[in-house]
Amino acid sequence: MSEIVQHSSEGLALLIEQYKNKPRLAGFLTSYLDEVQEAETALSEIANGYFIDSAAAAQLEVLGRIVGQERRGQDDDTYRAFISARIAANISSGTLPDLIRVVTLAVSSQTDAWTPQIEYWVIHPNTTVFYLGGFSNVVAAAVAELARDAAEAKDAIDVLVSEDPDNAFRWNSGPGWGAGNLVHAV
């Protein structure tokens, strides 16, 4: 997003010396350049409204439709993150770094107030498991859909979730046998 040029002042400053003190010429140029200024300002507002970082409400919904991401009642920040993740999923070549990027982008709006637990394991050359600690089932299901769309057709993507990651039963950490909340797949 570039700065908008102030056409009237810039145009009058470009006059050669012999025309600088001509009020009728300055008035004519100013009226023309003011119209140009209005047109540029309007076009800039339209263009800037469709950048993901500055779009809101209806503009986000248009961007979501273009890339194939439904809104699902999400607030603007969450929807913006999912649109970014959908774009990454659409251009993904299915590699592990691509999948990690998609998952990270999708949950980026959810992690302002806390540090999420996001882990992954490659179980088999064609199976990747992501663990999302502290996320709701709704967010985890949406993340799972994006990750599966980003993966190659032959790959399996599983997403495990626990809304209470500090008290989740896990094999490699957590409270262990007989304690903790079961981590479940979405």
Secondary structure by P-SEA (a helix, b strand, c coil): cbbbbaaaaaaaaaccccccccaaaaaaaaaaaaaaaaaaaaaaaaaaaaccccccaaaaaaaaaaaccccccccaaaaaaaaaaaaaaaaccccaaaaaaaaaaaacccccccccbbbbbcccccbbbbbbccccaaaaaaaaaaaaaaccccbbbbbbbbcccccccccccccccccccccccc
